[in-house]
Amino acid sequence: MKQRLVTGVLAGALFLGLMILGGHYYAALIVAMASIAMFEFSRMNKISWKSPIHIAALIGLLALVVPFDWYGISWLSDITIIWLLMFAMLALTVLTKNQITIDEVALTFLGTVYLGIGFAAMINVRLMDEHALWWSFIAFCSIWASDIGAYFVGRLIGKRKLWPLISPNKTIEGAIGGVVSSIIVALLFALIAPEFIELWRAVLLGLVAAVAGQLGDLMQSAYKRVRGIKDMGNLLPGHGGIIDRTDSWIIVFPILVLTHLIPL
């Protein structure tokens, strides 16, 4: 517990500090986190970091995540990058005479898009023209409020299992507590700065952040259970790997952007 607490405080302080600084600092942090997450994803699927399929995935990931436009570099659209990545990965099955299998391609392609779009959305929100830090804070605080609310409510009154085959410790009461906590935090942001977000938008943002965040957590729990592992990595002692800590983030941020709850 002590190791987990120390790691959480130090990692949290570093993350928040660089997020407040923004710009190149925050972008570099997220790009580094995304790259490590790609290594974790490949390792989980028993794909070597030296494999051409992993190298292609890492290049595709960087193409999606690095904010080239912000640095004044004209770049391809996300759809074009995704299609080119798919083409390159499928070509590898032919070039390697099926030593790289279609199953490996499908898994790695899925992971690259999943991680790439998720981490890219975090950078895009922070690099918005107006009130970028404020919108980043409301999104993250809503996600974290959901996690904290679900944990404590589940510990206090949780009795009915939410999805025992995937995550035996999660309860329905905890999930509801997470949703309520997230909405309350989002509403506090709306009350403090009504010129940025209306009450109805805050309620929806908190609801979506909580539901999508918990679903993102369950997705990774399901995947790890299939692979028979507890954590995706060991970079953060007591917390697992990058994906373990960001599984809800990489689902929530794209959804908040796609639904225009965050007006990117």
C-alpha positions in Angstrom: 0.0 0.0 0.0 2.8 2.4 0.9 4.6 1.7 -2.5 1.3 2.2 -4.3 0.7 5.5 -2.5 4.2 6.9 -3.1 4.0 5.9 -6.8 0.6 7.5 -7.2 1.6 10.8 -5.6 4.8 11.1 -7.6 3.3 10.0 -10.9 0.2 12.2 -10.3 2.3 15.3 -9.5 4.4 14.8 -12.6 1.3 14.3 -14.8 -0.6 17.3 -13.4 2.5 19.5 -13.5 3.1 18.8 -17.2 -0.6 19.1 -18.0 -0.6 22.6 -16.5 2.5 23.6 -18.4 0.8 22.2 -21.6 2.3 22.7 -25.0 5.4 20.7 -25.9 5.8 19.4 -22.4 2.3 17.8 -22.1 2.4 16.5 -25.7 5.8 14.9 -25.1 4.5 13.2 -22.0 1.4 11.8 -23.7 3.4 10.6 -26.7 5.8 8.8 -24.4 2.9 7.2 -22.5 1.2 6.1 -25.8 4.5 4.6 -27.0 4.9 2.6 -23.8 1.3 1.5 -23.9 1.9 0.1 -27.4 4.8 -1.9 -26.1 2.6 -3.2 -23.3 -0.1 -4.2 -25.8 2.3 -6.0 -28.1 3.9 -7.8 -25.1 0.5 -8.9 -23.9 -0.1 -10.5 -27.3 3.3 -12.1 -27.3 4.6 -9.9 -30.2 8.2 -9.0 -30.0 9.2 -5.3 -30.1 11.6 -6.2 -32.9 8.8 -7.7 -35.0 7.9 -5.7 -38.2 4.3 -5.7 -37.1 5.1 -4.0 -33.9 7.4 -1.5 -35.6 4.6 -0.7 -38.1 2.1 -0.3 -35.2 4.5 2.1 -33.4 4.9 4.2 -36.5 1.2 4.3 -37.0 0.6 5.2 -33.4 3.1 8.1 -33.5 1.4 9.3 -36.7 -1.9 9.4 -34.9 -0.7 10.9 -31.6 2.0 13.4 -32.4 0.2 16.8 -33.0 2.0 17.6 -36.2 -0.5 20.3 -37.2 0.2 22.2 -33.9 3.9 22.2 -34.9 3.0 23.7 -38.3 3.6 20.5 -40.2 0.9 19.5 -42.7 -0.1 15.9 -42.3 -2.5 13.2 -43.4 -5.9 12.8 -42.0 -6.5 10.2 -39.3 -8.6 8.1 -41.7 -5.8 8.1 -44.3 -3.2 7.1 -41.6 -5.5 4.3 -40.4 -6.0 3.0 -43.9 -2.3 3.2 -44.8 -1.5 1.3 -41.5 -4.1 -1.4 -42.3 -2.6 -1.7 -45.8 1.0 -1.9 -44.5 0.1 -4.5 -41.9 -1.8 -6.7 -44.4 1.1 -6.4 -46.8 3.4 -7.8 -44.1 1.4 -11.0 -44.0 2.3 -11.5 -47.7 5.9 -10.3 -47.5 6.6 -12.6 -44.6 4.8 -15.5 -46.2 2.3 -15.7 -43.3 5.0 -15.7 -40.6 3.1 -12.7 -39.5 -0.5 -14.0 -39.3 -3.7 -12.3 -40.0 -4.7 -12.8 -36.4 -1.6 -10.8 -35.3 -2.4 -8.1 -37.8 -6.0 -7.8 -36.6 -5.0 -7.6 -32.9 -2.2 -5.2 -33.4 -4.2 -3.0 -35.8 -7.0 -2.8 -33.2 -4.6 -1.9 -30.5 -3.0 0.8 -32.5 -6.2 2.5 -33.3 -7.6 2.0 -29.8 -4.5 3.6 -28.2 -3.7 6.1 -30.9 -7.1 7.8 -31.1 -7.4 7.7 -27.3 -4.1 9.4 -26.5 -4.4 11.8 -29.4 -7.7 13.0 -28.0 -6.0 13.9 -24.7 -3.5 16.0 -26.6 -6.1 17.6 -28.8 -8.2 18.8 -25.9 -5.2 20.3 -24.1 -4.1 22.1 -27.3 -7.5 23.7 -27.9 -7.5 27.4 -28.8 -9.6 28.4 -25.8 -9.8 27.2 -22.2 -7.8 24.1 -23.0 -6.6 23.5 -19.5 -10.1 24.0 -18.0 -11.6 21.4 -20.3 -8.8 19.0 -19.6 -9.4 19.4 -15.9 -13.1 18.8 -16.0 -12.7 15.7 -18.1 -9.9 14.2 -15.9 -11.6 15.2 -12.7 -14.9 13.6 -13.8 -13.1 10.4 -14.6 -11.2 10.4 -11.3 -14.3 11.2 -9.4 -16.0 8.2 -10.9 -13.1 5.9 -10.0 -13.0 7.2 -6.4 -16.8 7.2 -6.0 -17.1 3.7 -7.3 -14.3 2.4 -5.0 -15.6 3.9 -1.8 -19.3 3.4 -2.4 -18.5 -0.2 -3.4 -16.5 -0.8 -0.3 -19.2 0.7 2.0 -22.4 -0.6 0.6 -21.6 -2.7 -2.4 -23.3 -6.1 -2.4 -24.6 -6.9 -5.9 -21.8 -7.9 -8.4 -21.6 -5.8 -11.5 -19.8 -8.3 -13.8 -18.2 -11.0 -11.7 -16.8 -13.0 -14.6 -14.8 -10.1 -15.7 -14.1 -8.0 -12.6 -15.3 -9.8 -9.4 -14.7 -6.8 -7.1 -16.9 -4.3 -8.9 -20.5 -3.9 -7.7 -23.6 -2.3 -9.1 -23.8 0.1 -6.1 -20.2 1.1 -6.7 -20.9 1.8 -10.4 -23.8 4.0 -9.5 -21.7 5.8 -6.9 -19.1 6.5 -9.5 -21.7 8.0 -11.9 -23.2 10.2 -9.1 -19.7 11.3 -8.0 -18.7 12.2 -11.6 -21.9 14.2 -12.2 -21.4 16.1 -8.9 -17.9 17.1 -9.8 -18.8 18.2 -13.3 -21.7 20.2 -11.9 -19.2 21.9 -9.5 -17.2 23.0 -12.5 -20.4 24.4 -14.1 -21.3 26.3 -10.9 -17.7 27.7 -10.6 -17.5 28.7 -14.3 -21.0 28.9 -15.8 -19.5 30.9 -18.7 -17.7 27.8 -19.9 -20.2 25.0 -19.5 -24.0 24.9 -19.0 -25.5 22.8 -16.2 -27.2 20.3 -18.7 -23.9 19.8 -20.5 -22.1 19.3 -17.2 -24.6 16.6 -16.2 -24.1 14.8 -19.6 -20.4 15.1 -19.4 -20.2 13.6 -16.0 -22.6 10.8 -16.9 -20.7 10.0 -20.1 -17.3 10.2 -18.4 -18.4 7.8 -15.7 -20.2 5.2 -17.9 -17.6 5.2 -20.6 -14.8 5.2 -18.1 -16.1 2.2 -16.2 -16.7 0.5 -19.5 -13.1 1.2 -20.6 -11.9 -0.3 -17.3 -14.1 -3.4 -17.9 -12.8 -3.8 -21.4 -9.2 -4.1 -20.1 -10.3 -6.4 -17.3 -11.9 -8.7 -19.8 -8.9 -8.7 -22.1 -6.4 -9.3 -19.2 -8.6 -12.2 -18.0 -8.5 -13.8 -21.4 -4.7 -13.5 -21.4 -4.4 -14.7 -17.9 -2.5 -11.6 -16.6 -3.1 -9.3 -13.7 -1.5 -6.1 -15.1 -0.5 -4.9 -18.5 3.0 -3.8 -17.2 5.1 -3.0 -14.2 6.3 0.5 -15.0 4.3 2.0 -12.0 4.9 -0.1 -8.9 1.7 -1.0 -7.2 -0.3 0.4 -10.2 0.7 -1.8 -13.1 1.4 -0.4 -16.5 0.4 2.7 -18.5 -2.7 1.0 -20.0 -3.8 -0.1 -16.5 -3.8 3.5 -15.4 -5.3 5.0 -18.5 -7.8 2.4 -19.7 -10.7 4.8 -18.9 -9.0 7.9 -20.3 -8.4 6.4 -23.7 -12.1 5.7 -24.0 -13.6 8.8 -22.4 -11.7 11.5 -24.2 -12.6 10.4 -27.7 -16.2 10.0 -26.7 -16.4 13.5 -25.1 -14.9 14.9 -28.3 -17.1 13.0 -30.7 -20.3 13.9 -28.8 -19.1 17.6 -28.7 -19.5 17.6 -24.9 -16.0 19.0 -25.1 -16.3 21.6 -28.0 -13.0 20.8 -29.7 
